Amino acid sequence: MTNIKLTFNSEGFREILCGEGVKDIVSEEAEKIALKANSNLTDPDSEGFEAEVFQGSMMSKYGYGGRWIGRVAAMDYKASADEAEMKSLSRAVT
């Protein structure tokens, strides 16, 4: 049996995770989730959910980065209440 040794290029991974291509993918997925969550809303007067993408301050305990993070948040109390009662955002993720 052959022994294989892999060495990871941490700087290369960091470059990829912090690159614009990954930002575009994260943004696209967050927007899809927000759109689906808004279609699940039961209150038509709600401002709904909005996607946001930002760069994190720390990638891991092994190094600093600024990897892209996507977040979908309720824009008003009605959207928060709809999530609490009807799981409109939670259902959008599955």
C-alpha positions in Angstrom: 0.0 0.0 0.0 1.3 3.5 -0.9 1.4 6.2 1.7 0.3 9.6 0.5 1.2 12.8 2.2 -0.8 15.9 1.5 0.4 19.4 2.3 -2.2 22.2 2.2 -1.3 25.6 1.1 -3.1 27.7 3.7 -2.4 31.0 2.0 -3.9 29.6 -1.2 -7.1 28.5 0.6 -7.3 31.9 2.3 -7.0 33.6 -1.1 -9.8 31.6 -2.6 -12.1 32.0 0.4 -11.6 35.8 0.4 -11.8 36.2 -3.4 -14.5 37.9 -5.3 -15.7 34.6 -6.9 -16.7 33.2 -3.5 -18.3 36.6 -2.6 -20.5 36.3 -5.7 -21.5 32.7 -4.7 -22.3 33.6 -1.1 -24.3 36.6 -2.2 -26.3 34.6 -4.8 -27.2 32.0 -2.2 -28.2 34.5 0.4 -30.4 36.3 -2.1 -32.1 33.0 -3.0 -32.8 32.4 0.6 -34.2 35.9 1.2 -36.4 35.6 -1.9 -37.8 32.3 -0.8 -38.3 33.5 2.8 -40.2 36.6 1.4 -42.5 34.3 -0.6 -43.2 32.3 2.6 -44.4 35.4 4.5 -48.0 35.5 5.6 -48.3 39.2 6.3 -48.3 41.2 3.0 -47.5 44.5 5.0 -44.2 43.2 6.2 -40.9 44.6 4.9 -39.7 41.0 4.8 -36.2 39.6 4.8 -33.0 41.0 3.3 -29.7 39.4 2.4 -26.4 40.9 3.3 -22.8 39.8 2.6 -19.8 41.0 4.5 -16.3 40.0 5.2 -15.6 38.4 8.5 -12.7 39.5 10.6 -11.2 36.2 11.4 -11.2 33.0 9.3 -10.2 30.5 11.9 -7.9 30.0 14.9 -5.1 29.2 12.4 -5.1 32.5 10.6 -6.8 35.7 9.8 -8.7 36.2 6.7 -11.8 37.9 6.0 -13.9 35.2 4.5 -17.2 36.1 3.0 -20.3 35.6 5.2 -23.9 35.8 4.1 -26.7 36.7 6.4 -30.5 37.0 5.9 -32.3 39.1 8.5 -35.8 40.3 9.2 -36.4 43.9 8.3 -39.2 44.6 10.7 -41.1 43.2 13.6 -43.7 41.6 11.4 -41.1 39.5 9.6 -39.6 38.5 12.9 -43.0 37.5 14.2 -43.7 35.5 11.0 -40.4 33.6 11.5 -41.3 32.9 15.1 -44.8 31.7 14.3 -44.6 30.3 10.8 -40.9 29.6 10.3 -40.8 31.6 7.0 -37.0 32.0 7.0 -36.2 28.6 8.5 -38.3 26.9 5.7 -36.4 28.9 3.1 -33.1 27.4 4.1 -34.1 23.8 3.7 
